[in-house]
Amino acid sequence: MTGERFIPFRRTSIVTMCADEVPAEERESFLAFTELLASLMHQEFRTRLEALKDTYHPFNPDTETRTIVELGPAERQAAQEHLVDELTALAEDANFERISTDDLGRAFVEESLMKVRLEADFDDFEEVVFYRRGVRTRQEEVTHLFGLRRRTIEFTNYAKVLVYVKFKDAEHFEAKGKDVESLPFTPGSTIIKLFQDVPRADLEMLFPNAQVRMRLIDKLLIGVPAVVSGVVVVVTKLIASLLPVLLLLGFWIGVRREPVELNQGQLVALGAALAAVGGFLVRQYTKFKNRKIQFMKALSESLYFRNLDNDAGVFHHLLDAAEEEEVKEAVLAYHFLHAAGRPLTAAELDQRIEDWFVQKWDATFDFEVDDGVGKLRRLRLIDDGGEGRLAAVPLDEANRRLDQTWDDLFAYSSSRQGKA
């Protein structure tokens, strides 16, 4: 197994793939089962979304609604911790994997595909959480030797990357001598972002305080020509024009006895030489700034096309992804238990599903059998087969139980209709 838990097929595709193996006389009942199951789980996630929106509201930087109750420091801290717990649980349900601190640090030293060196001050963060999903090995052709040659490199790529960052308060940045008003972020704020198609070596570009820095090769490309050109300018223009001035200074301080007079032509030549040197310095500084602007533009363009969602929108995206994964796991677990014709252990069920995807669909992943079985058990769709084995209830009975569970969700409105 790759360790990747994400099932690389859409829910509707999983339903179709399973339905094709169901006997024709049971297919309609199976499709009704998957529809009922998906509707129930959608309702559960809708309830979860509303609770999550309430939890996030005090930290949402883009809210358009007014707050009627302000949280105190202790309440705000508790809400912040609850938010992180909910976000973590949601990412886990969506089959995201947490990126370790070591992996994040490694991104700053590995060769970047963007050819841009970035730095981020980890001390600015109160909390940092990165999650990824969809690990793939990709190949890309890049230039080297100043664009004269091309070579193909292989790298690890993440289909989705979730970023949660909590900045420290303003006091931290003021203690470091930084102007809080000029910071590109608000101290104490929480940032939640979702990105797509991110190379592992480029994870550092996702940090909200990432700063562009010159690589050694870039410094040499600018510095070496600048030094050579500077020496030429000084030797050919400035030294010859400065010689009369140096002789005059020598006479004034007593080093030279013979008097020196500067004529108008020498002064004009000196002014022209100084202007040439000044112009040279301005050009070199402009080259440096332009180079840095190019790097920042490359970074901005890369982030622009990789950004999927921000802040509250991330919750909607994650909830949808988590709902998809939960339904897929439950459908697969039920289908293979039902198709087995006999009770199976959780290990046997897990192996059957993984082997089926490898052999028939050329897909390898680590199926979350405990999650799938747990959902079926909670919805009373499996029975104990004895000796630690599991058996799926018949399709008609499964649909009846799901329908009863759905009705129980709205028991209050049903009771009112009965009295009317």
Secondary structure as the mmCIF struct_conf table of DSSP 4:
data_model
#
loop_
_struct_conf.conf_type_id
_struct_conf.id
_struct_conf.beg_label_comp_id
_struct_conf.beg_label_asym_id
_struct_conf.beg_label_seq_id
_struct_conf.end_label_comp_id
_struct_conf.end_label_asym_id
_struct_conf.end_label_seq_id
BEND BEND1 GLY A 3 GLY A 3
BEND BEND2 PHE A 9 PHE A 9
HELX_RH_AL_P HELX_RH_AL_P1 ARG A 11 ALA A 19
TURN_TY1_P TURN_TY1_P1 ASP A 20 GLU A 21
BEND BEND3 VAL A 22 VAL A 22
HELX_RH_AL_P HELX_RH_AL_P2 ALA A 24 TYR A 56
HELX_RH_3T_P HELX_RH_3T_P1 HIS A 57 PHE A 59
TURN_TY1_P TURN_TY1_P2 PRO A 61 ASP A 62
BEND BEND4 THR A 65 THR A 65
HELX_LH_PP_P HELX_LH_PP_P1 ARG A 66 THR A 67
BEND BEND5 ILE A 68 VAL A 69
HELX_LH_PP_P HELX_LH_PP_P2 GLU A 70 GLY A 72
HELX_RH_AL_P HELX_RH_AL_P3 PRO A 73 ASP A 93
TURN_TY1_P TURN_TY1_P3 ALA A 94 ASN A 95
STRN STRN1 GLU A 97 ARG A 98
HELX_LH_PP_P HELX_LH_PP_P3 ILE A 99 SER A 100
HELX_RH_AL_P HELX_RH_AL_P4 THR A 101 ALA A 107
TURN_TY1_P TURN_TY1_P4 PHE A 108 VAL A 109
BEND BEND6 GLU A 110 GLU A 110
HELX_LH_PP_P HELX_LH_PP_P4 GLU A 111 SER A 112
TURN_TY1_P TURN_TY1_P5 LEU A 113 MET A 114
STRN STRN2 ARG A 117 GLU A 119
HELX_RH_3T_P HELX_RH_3T_P2 PHE A 122 ASP A 124
STRN STRN3 PHE A 125 HIS A 144
TURN_TY1_P TURN_TY1_P6 LEU A 145 LEU A 148
STRN STRN4 ARG A 149 PHE A 167
HELX_LH_PP_P HELX_LH_PP_P5 LYS A 168 ASP A 169
HELX_RH_AL_P HELX_RH_AL_P5 ALA A 170 ALA A 175
TURN_TY1_P TURN_TY1_P7 LYS A 176 GLY A 177
HELX_RH_3T_P HELX_RH_3T_P3 VAL A 180 SER A 182
BEND BEND7 LEU A 183 PHE A 185
TURN_TY1_P TURN_TY1_P8 PRO A 187 GLY A 188
STRN STRN5 THR A 190 PRO A 199
HELX_RH_3T_P HELX_RH_3T_P4 ARG A 200 LEU A 206
BEND BEND8 PHE A 207 PHE A 207
TURN_TY1_P TURN_TY1_P9 PRO A 208 ASN A 209
STRN STRN6 GLN A 211 ARG A 213
HELX_RH_AL_P HELX_RH_AL_P6 LEU A 216 VAL A 233
HELX_RH_PI_P HELX_RH_PI_P1 VAL A 234 LEU A 238
HELX_RH_AL_P HELX_RH_AL_P7 ILE A 239 TRP A 252
TURN_TY1_P TURN_TY1_P10 ILE A 253 GLY A 254
BEND BEND9 VAL A 255 VAL A 255
BEND BEND10 GLU A 258 GLU A 258
HELX_RH_AL_P HELX_RH_AL_P8 GLN A 264 ARG A 306
STRN STRN7 ASN A 307 ASN A 310
TURN_TY1_P TURN_TY1_P11 ASP A 311 ASP A 311
HELX_RH_AL_P HELX_RH_AL_P9 ALA A 312 ALA A 340
BEND BEND11 GLY A 341 ARG A 342
STRN STRN8 LEU A 344 LEU A 344
HELX_RH_AL_P HELX_RH_AL_P10 ALA A 346 TRP A 361
HELX_RH_AL_P HELX_RH_AL_P11 VAL A 369 ARG A 378
TURN_TY1_P TURN_TY1_P12 LEU A 379 ARG A 380
STRN STRN9 ILE A 382 GLY A 386
TURN_TY1_P TURN_TY1_P13 GLU A 387 GLY A 388
STRN STRN10 ARG A 389 ALA A 392
HELX_LH_PP_P HELX_LH_PP_P6 VAL A 393 PRO A 394
HELX_RH_AL_P HELX_RH_AL_P12 LEU A 395 LEU A 409
TURN_TY1_P TURN_TY1_P14 PHE A 410 PHE A 410
HELX_RH_AL_P HELX_RH_AL_P13 ALA A 411 LYS A 419
#
